[in-house]
Amino acid sequence: MKAPRLIKWLFYLNLTIVAFLIGYKLYLNLDRPEYNSLHTEQLRLLKDNLESRDDYQFAVVGNINNSVGVFEKRIIPTLNQSGVNFMVSAGNAVSGGGEDKYRALHGTLSHLDIPYLLTFGEQEHEDFGSFRFYEQFGPYFYNFKLGNSQFIFLDSTGKTPWRWQIEWLKGLLGDPRSGPVFLFLGHPLYPVEHELLFEREDQYLQDPTFKDALLGLIHQHDVTAVFSANLPLYSTQTHQDTHFITTGGGGGLVLNDDVSFYHYVKVAVSGRDVEITMERLDVGQHPLLSTLESLWFFIYSLFYVGYVNFILLVSAFTVIAIKLYQRIVVGQDYYPDFDLDPTPWQSAPLRVAMFTNNYLPFIGGVPLSIERLRSGLIALGNSVLVVAPRYRRRDPEESGVVRAHSLLTLGVRGEFRLPNIFLKRIRRAVQDFKPDLIHVHHPIWMGSLGLWLARRLDIPSVYTYHTRLEHYAHFVPLPGALFRNLISHGLIKRFANRCSGVIVPTNSAEDYLRMIGVKTPIFVQPTGIDYDRFQTVDHAALARLRQQYTLEGKRVLISVSRLSTEKNIDFLLDAMARLKDQTKTPFHLLMIGDGHERHRLQQRIEQEALADHITLVGAIAPEDMATYYRLGDLFVFASKSETQGMVILEAMAASLPVVAVRSSGVDDVVREDENGYKTPDNLEVWCQRARQLIEDDTHRDLLSRQAQSFAQQYSTDAFARNVKGIYSWLMAAHHQHKNHSEW
């Protein structure tokens, strides 16, 4: 099936083109060439050629509109061979005031063999183009003399106050003269005699006071001709011996009928005599297609740099069309393919390479989950290679573990490390291991290396969504809101969609991934716990710990969490401060875990006189955790950053009911009034539930028995078998996809 792959490559090709051309257009705007006062240079050329002559010819063209198809390809070659001495644009030489439009105009005008001058028109003015016109060509209104003739250019856009122009014009027209006067104005003064499709009032000079004052001077001083653009036609009218000529056939929206057609105006001057003729341009269009082709020329004229904007739009529309096709036409099936046969891989031993950003001896939910899965898979006869950071200068010999030294360590106690993923020995070790599948446990860094190797080795990849990344914004050198609300979700979505499958510990985690747009097959598989280990009680060790922490006669609350911002530890401290005033039953909280917040939390405990009720125990070795859980009567938890509360299940296995703040990792394992309580992030409600279980021994004992029974279904053996089943399904899907691709 090569069509989907072709569409994918077409999408990325066009996306690359769009990015390149947008960058090119930014370059056009930021890296300007030195186009300054071009009119000055053009006038110098013009006067060098015609200074002492009273006979000359010039052409007037309106509505050039950056046209390549007509103006550049048809009209300019004609003008170069026509014998005219210079060209004047009557307005709208550009299709808009953007930098790319002005650059395009420079490119087009460079094909002229004669000098040129521009009238400041409506389209030169729009999109901040007035700044470019002034910088690159010169003032909006100006004049020059050629022999006995006078040429006057006015600004009809409103950019220049009209009274200023009228006073200036009075002075020019009041000077004695013996030759003709030509006036150029972007907007026509008189309505044309033809009916026009899409004609609008604003195509004419709108200010009636300006118009009346201007006409008064024109007729008082016998101006020879007034040239305007802004309409896609040719019109000539005579009022009191002055010719009013509208010319708009230089490349804009021309309908190619008897009124609207391509043309330019030729003016021949001999002393005081002036001959004005219209030169119609035959563009060779088929009569039946003339209107459609003229519309095409109009559209094409908008795309000059010429092909740059055209390709940009085509590529952008292609990208949009492919995305719409994928969303609307291509069916999306979010369920696993139940026709796949994973049996061959279920019975065969698999070689699995795991990539993780943290691992033992670092103590945390992810390292413990990975270790349990590794042990369970090996017990089932599979081979596992773990690629993880190095935590000591010299690690002891470890079978099946490849360590990479860290480039960067984050957190006061080095909780998070960025290992050197560029080491050749890592890639070589993985290739020598010859994995059947790669399992990544983080969507960045080591996870990216694992995904890259999976693609290079052409084997399936699976990602376990362990962590709510948005709660770790405080570790990222970016604006917190930007990372929490946008980057974290986008990163997980993109990474998950590049994997062959995703494992999540809870249904709520699956809902989250689907909500942010993950389309990869998702498998809900809770992390296993070593249930049997929590059933063994070392009474002597318990007695020593009770004496060490002075727990006799007290209800013991246990909490296990890294002492980090995202774990919401301050909520527990606030709750303990409130509980000590609400209950007469003695209690003590043992907070197990370490982290960069420990010093601050300890200071707060001492400042608020909570030392008799809270002890920060620090990190405890995994093999000793069962004993610490057995110290407790109740497990309390406030973190909202979990994808699965693995420590909650461990506590339940040790017969502890739970009071936790409701979140994605809590909601699926805590059953209300069955094995504990899940409350809103509300101190009063949380304390009410905790106080109930501290004081009510009978109800606490009932929930304790039910919690232990609930945890029994989450054994490590079942966890490993189920994950092996997921691996087998992904292997079958991968081989089926390879066979279809080859076909």
N, C-alpha and C positions, 0 to 999 in steps of 0.2 A: 504494500500500500504506500506508494510514493507521493500520492497527491497531498496528504497532510504535511509531509516533510517539505514539499515544494512550496506550499502556502506559508509554512513557517519561515523558510528562507526568504520568500518574497516579502513577508512582513518585516523581517529584520533588515533586509536590503533597503526597503523604502524608509524604515525608521532611521537608518544611517544617513540616507540622502536628506531627509528632513532635518536631522540634527546638523549635518554639514552645511546645508544651505542657510539655515537659521544663523549658524555661526558666521557664515560668509556675509549675510546681511548685517549682522552686528558689526563685523569688520568694516563694512562699507560706511556705517554710521560713525564708528569710532576712529577710523584711520582715514581721514579725508585728504584728498590731494590738494595742492595749492591752486585752487581756482579763485583768483581775486580780480575783481573789476575787469571782467572780460570785455565789457563794452568799450572801455578805454582803448584796448588793443585793436578791437574791430574798427573803431572810428579812425584810429591812426592808419590802418591799412586802407580804409575807404578814402580818406582824404589824400593819401599818397598817390592813389590812382586817379582821383577825380577832382582834385582841388581847383584846377583852373578851367574845368569844363562846364559848359552850360547844357550839354546834351549827354544824357545817360539813361539807363533803364534800371528799374528795380522790380523785384517780385514781392508780393504780399501773400502770405499764407496764414490761415487761421485754423485753430483746433488741430494742431499737429498731434497732441495727445500721446507723445512717445511712440508714435506709430512706426513699426518696422516694416510691416507689409506694404504700406502705401507711401508714407513720406520718405523713409530711408531708401526703400528699394525702387520706388517709382518716381517720386517727385524730385528728389535730389539729383539723380542722373539727368533728368530733363532740364533742371535749372542750370546744371553745370555746362550743358550744351546749348542753352537758349540765348546766350549773349547778354543776359542781365548782369549788371555790375555789382549788385548786392541783394540781399534778401531781408525782409522784415517780417517777423511774426506778429500778427495782430492780436495775439493772446492765446492762452491755453496751449503753450508749446509742450507742457508736461501734463500727464494725466493726474498728477497729485503732487503735493509739496514735499514728499519724502526724499531722503537723501539718495535712495536708489533711483528714483525718477529723475532727479537732477543729474546724477552720474550718467544715466542712460541718454539724457539729452545731450550732454557733452560728447558722448560717443557718437551719437547720430550726426550732430552738427560738424564733427570733425571730417565728415565725408564731403562737405561743401568745399568747392574751390574758390568761393567768393566770400566776402565779409557778410556778417549777419548782425541783426539787432532784434531785441525782444521787447514786446509790450508786456507790462505787468498785468496779467489777467487773473480771473477768478481761481483757476487751478494752480497758478504759480503761488497764490496767496494761502491756500488751504494747507492743513496739517503742518503748521509752522514753517511753511515754505517761504514766507516773506523774509525770514532771516537768511535763508540760503540765497534767495534772489539778490538781496542787498549785498551780501558778502561776495557772491560769485560773479554777479553781473554789474550791479551798481544801483543807483537810486531808482525809486519807483516811477518818478516823473523826471524827464530830462529833455533836452533839445540839442540840436546841432544844425549848422548851416552848411550847405553844399552849393558853392557858387552863389547864385541869387535865390536859391531855394531854401526853404526852412522846414525842418522836420521837428514835430513836437509830439512827445509821448506823455500821456496823462495816466493817473491811477484812478480807476473807477471802482475799486474794490471796497473803498471806505477806510483802507489802512491809513491813507493820508487825508487830513481834513480838506474838504473841497474848497473852503474859502481861501486857504493858503494857495491852492493851485490856481484859483481864479485870479487872485491878485498878481501872481507870477505870470499868468497867461496874458493879462492886460498889458504888462510891460513888454512882453515879446511881440504881441501883435501891434502895439503902438509904434514900434520902430519903423522908419521908412524902409520900404522894400520894393523890388521890381519883379520878383519871381514868385513862383507858386508856393503855397503853404500846405503841407500835408500833416494831418493830425491823426494820431493813433490812440484808440480808446478801446479797452477790452469789451465793454458792454455797448450794444447798439443804442442809439438815441431814439430812432423812430421804429415803430412796429413794421415788420416786413409785410409785403403784399400777399404772401403765400400762406396757405393753411399748412400748419406743421404738426406732425405726430409728436405727442409729448411736449408741446410748447408750454412754457411756464412764464409767468410775469417776471420772475426774478432773473430771467435771462437778459432782460433789458436794464438800463440804468434806472435805479429805483428812486433815488432822492429827487423829488420834483424841483426843489429849489436849486440844486446843483445843475440839473438838466436845463432849467430855464436860463440860468446865468450863463451856462456854456453855449447854448444855442444863440443867445443874444450876442455874445462875442463872435461866434462863428459867422453869423450873418452880417454883423456890423463891419467886420474886417475882411469879408469875402474870402474865407478859407476855401482853398481849391477842392480838397477832398478829405473826408473823414472815414477812416477805416476801422472796422470793429470785427470781432469774432463772436464766439459764444453760441452761435446757431449753426447747425450742420447743413448750410445751404449757401447759395450765392444770391445776393439781392443788391440791386443798385437803384437808388432814388435820388432825385434832384430837388432840392429845396432852396429857392432864392440863389440859384447859380452855384450852389455847393453840392458836390456829389457825396452821398452817404452810402458807403459800400459795406455790406456785411459779407464776410467770406469765412466759411467754416468747412472747407473741403480738404483739409490737409491730412486727415487720417482718423478723425473721430467717428461717431456714430452717424454714418451716411447711409441713406436708404437706397441709393442708386435708382432714383426715379427722375422725373422731369424737374423736380424742385431741389432735391437733395442728391448731390453727386460730388465726386472728387474733382478738385480744380485748384488753380491758384490764379492770382490777379497780376497782370503785367502792366506796369506803368512806364511809359516812354516820355521823357522830358526833353524838350528842345527849346531853350530860352524860356519864353513865357507860355509856350504851347505844351499842353499835357494831353496824352492819349492813354486812356484806360481801357484795357481789354481783359476779358476773362478767358483763361485757357483751360478748357475742360480736359480731364484726364481719362483716357479709356483704359480701365483696369482689366479688360478682357473677361468679364464675368458672364456666365450663362444667364440669359434673361430670367429663367425660372428660379435660379438660385441667387439672384442678385441681392435680395433682401437678406437671406440667410448668410451669404458670404460677407455682406457688409457688417452684419452683427458679429461675425467671427473676427473680422478685422478690428472691430471695436474691442472685443474681448482680448485679442492678441496684443493690441496696443497697450493694454494694462500690464502686460507681462514682460515688459522690456527690462531688463538687464540682459537680454530679451528673454532668453530661455530660462534664466535663473528662477524668476518667480513662477514661470509656467511649470517647470519641473517640480518646484517646491509644492505647488498646489496639487499637481497630479500625484506626487508621492504621498502628500498628506491625506488626500482623498482615498488613495489605495490603502493606506494604513487603517483609516476609519472603516473602509469597506470590508477589509479582512477581519477586523475586530467584530463588526456587525455580523459578518458571515459566521464567525465562530460562536457568537452569542445566540444567534437566531436559527441558523440552518443546521449547524453541527449539534447533534444531540449530546447532552451531558448526562452521564450516568454516574451518580455518586455512590452507587452500591458496588460491592465486589462482584467480580464475574463468577457466578456460581457454577458455570460450566467448566471452569478450569479444574484440572486434575492435579492436585499437589502431592498425590500419594508417593511418586518416585522420590521426592525430596524429604518426605516425612520419615521414611524408613532408612534413608541414607544419612551418614554423618556429614555435617556441613562444616566448612571452614569460615569463621566469621571474624572480621576485623572491626574493632570498635574504636571510635575516635571521641575523646572527651577533653574538655577544658579543665576538669578537676577530677581527681581520683585519690584513692588512699595513698599516703596516710592522712590526707586532708579529710576531715570528718564533715559530712553533709549528706543531705538526702540523695543527691545524684550519685556521688561515689558509692554509697551503700547500695543503691539500686543496681548500679552497674556490676558491683561485686557479686551480688546475689544472683543476677542473671548469668554472669560468667560462670559461677560455681555450678548453677543448675544446668547450664548447657553442657559443661564438661562432664557432669555426672550422667548426662544422657548420651555421651559418646561423641560429642562434637568438639571441634578445636576452636579456641578463641585467642585472638591477639588483641591486646589493649594498647592503644597509642595515647599517651597521657603526658602531662607536665612532670618535670623533675622537681622535687621538694627539698631534697638534701644534696649536698655536693657529691656525695658518693652514695648511691642507692645500693642496697644489698642485692644480691643476685635474685632476679625475679623471672620465673618461667612464664613466658607468654605476655610480657609487658615490655614495650619500647618507650623509653623516656626521652623527652626533649627539654633542654635547659630553657629557662624563661628569658625572653627579651625584656619583659616589663612585668612588674608586680604591683597589684592594686590592693588597697586596703591596708590598715595599720599592721595587721598580722599576716599579710600576704594571702588573703582569702582567694583572690583571683589572680591568675597568672596568664600571660600571653606567651606560650611556648614558641620556640623557633620552628615554624612549620616549613621552612625552606631547606631544611637539612636533607641532603641526598640519602643519608643512611635510613631515614624514615621511609622514604619512597622505596628504597631498595629492600628494606625489611618487609614491607607490605607485599611487594611484588614477589619476593622469595617465598612468603607465606602462601601465596596463591589463593586468596580468599574466594569463596563462592558468593559472598554478599558482604556489604559494608554497612555497619550500624553506627550512625552518628547521634550524639547526644546533646549537641548544641548547634544553633543555627549560624554561628560565626566561628571564625578562626579555625580550630581543629575540625569543626564540622565542615567548613568550606574545603579544607584539604581532603577530608574523607569523601566528600561528594565529587570533587575533581578526580580523585583516584578511581572512584566507582565508574565514572564516565570513561576515563582513559582505559580501564580494564574491561569495560563493557559488561559490568555486572550490576545487579540491582542494589539500590541503596534504600535504607529505611531510617527515618528520623524519629526519635522519641521526644515528644514535647513535654519536657520536665518543668520548665520555668516560665512564669509570667514575666516576660522580659520588661514590660513597661514599668514594673516596680523597682527596676535597677537603674533608673535614670540618674541617681546620685553618684553612680560610678562612672558615668559617661561624660566626657568633656564637651557636652553640647547643651543648649538650652533645655531645661527639664521638660517643659511643656511640649517642645518640638519632638523630643525623643519619646515621651510617654504617649502622645496622642497621634503621632504620625509615623515616625521612623521605626519604632519597635514593631508595630503591627505590619507595616509594609515589609520589613526585613523577614519576619516569620512567614508571611504569606509567600513571598518570592522563594524563600529557601524550601519551604514545604512543597511547593508546586514543582520544584525541580527534582524532588526525591521520588522514588518508586512507590513509597507508602509512608504513612505516618502512624505511629503508635501513641495513643493518649491514655492516661490513667483513668479518666472519668468521662461520663457523658457530657457534662458541662464544658469540659475542655474541647470535646468534639464540636459542640454547638458554637463555641468561640471561633474555632478555626474555620468552620463553614461560613460564619458571619463575616469574617474578614476576607473571604474569597478563596480559601484553599479548596482545590478541586481534586487533589490526589486522594486515592483510597485511604480511608482512616479506619484504624482498628482500635477499639476500646479494650485496653488490657491493664488492669490495676497492677502496680508493682507488688511483688510478693514479699512476705515477711517470714522469718524463721520462727514459726509459731511454737514449735516444740521447745526452743531455747528459752522462751519466756514462761514456760511452765515449771522450770527448775528453780527451787528456792534454796539459797545458801543462808541458813538461819544465823550462823555465826557472823557472816559478813553483814547481814542486816542489822544485827545487834551492835556491831562496831560503828556502822554508819549512823544509827539512831543516836548513839552516844556522841559521836563526832559533831553532829549538827544539832544536838539537844532537841530531839524530836519527841521524847517521851511525853505522853499525855496530850499530844497535839494532833489535829487533822493535818495530814501532809499533802500538799498540792505539788504536783510535778509538772514542769513545762520543759520541753526540749526544743531548742531553736538557736540558730546562729544569732549572735548579738549584733544585729545589723539593722539599718534604718528601715528596710522593707519588711522586717518581721513584726513591726508594731509593738515592740516591747514596752514602750511608754504607756500603752493602754493597760497592760497588766499591772504596772506599777501604780497607775491611777486607781485601778480596781482594788488592789491590796490596801491602799491607803483608805479607801472607802469602806472595805469589808471589816477592817479592824475596829471601825466605829459602829458597825452595824450588827456584829455578832459577838456573843459572849463566849462562843466555842473557840478555844485556842487553835490557831492554825499556823502553818509555816510553808512558804513557797520555796522549793528548790528549783532554781533556773539553771538547766544544764545546757552548756554550749558556750562557745567563745566567739569573739568578733571585734571589729574595730570600735564598737560602741561601748565596750565593757567599762572602760575608765569613766566615761560620762555617766553611765547608768549607776555605777558604784557610788560616785559622788552624789548623785541624786538620792540614792537610798539612804546615805548617811545624813544628808542635809534635811531630809523629810522624816527622819527618825523611824525608818522602816527596817532597820537592821535586825530587829527581833522577829520580823515576819518574812524577810526575804533573804536568801543566800544565793549569790552568783557562784555556782559550783565550778564552772569552767568546762573544758572539754573532757569527755569521758571516753575511754576506749570502747569500741563496739562490743567486745566480749564482756564488758562489765555493765552494759546498759540494762540487762534484765534485772540485775540486783537493784539498781536505782529505781526502776519502775516499781519494783515490789515494795519499795519504801512507802509508796504513795497510797492515798485513799481516793484521789481525784486528779484527773489530768486537765490542765487548763491551757488554752491556746488562743492567740489573738492575731496571728499572721493572716494576711489576705493575699499573699503572693504565691501561694502553693497551687500547683496543678493537681497534686494528690497529697493528702496529709498522711504520709507514711508513718510518721511518728505517732499519729493518732491511732493507726491500726496496731502499732507495737504496744501502745499503752493499753488498748483494749485487750490484746492478747495477754497482757499482764493483769487483767481483771480491773482496769481503771475505767470508770465512766468518764465522759468528756463534757466539758463546757467550753465551747469555741465560738469565735466570731464567724458568722456565716460568710463563706466565700466559695470560689470554684473548687478548691481542694477539699473543703470540709463538707459541702452540701451532699456529696455522693456517698459518704461513709458514715456520717453521724445521722442516726435515725432518731427523730424527736421523741423524747420520753421513752425510748427503747434502749439505746446504749449511751445516751447523753442528751445534751441540748446544744442547738446552734442558734445564736442570737444575732440581732442587728449589731452594728458597730455603735452600741449604745451602752454606756457604763451602767446606768440604772437597771436595765433589763438583764445585762450580763451578771451583775452582782446579785440580783434577785435569784437567778438560777444557781449560781455558785454557792450562795448562802443556803439555799434549800438542800443541796447535797452535802454541804458541810454539817448541817444540823440534823438532818433526817437520816439516821443510820439505816432504817429499814428500807427506805426507797433507794438509798445509795447501794445497798447490798443487792437489791433486785437488778438495778441497772448494771452493776458490776458483773453479775453472772451472765446477763444478756450480752454485754459487750464482749466478754470472752468467747461466747458461742458465735457471735457475729464475725470475729477476727479469724476464727478457725478456717473459714473458706478461702483465705488469702495466703496459702502456703507457698513457699519458694518453689517446690517441685511442680505444682500446678502452673505457677507463673512461667517457669522455664519451658514446660511442655507447650503451653499456649503460644509463647513467643516463637518457638520452633515451628508451630503450625503456621504462624504469620509469615515467617521466613519461607516456608515451603510454598505458600500461595504466591508470594512475590517472585520466587524462582520460576514457578509455572507461568506466571503472567509475563515475565521477562522473556522466557524462551518462546512463548507464543508470539510476542511482539516481534522478536528477531526473525521468526519464520515468516511472518506476514511482510516484514520490511524487505526481506530477501526476495519474496515473491513479487 
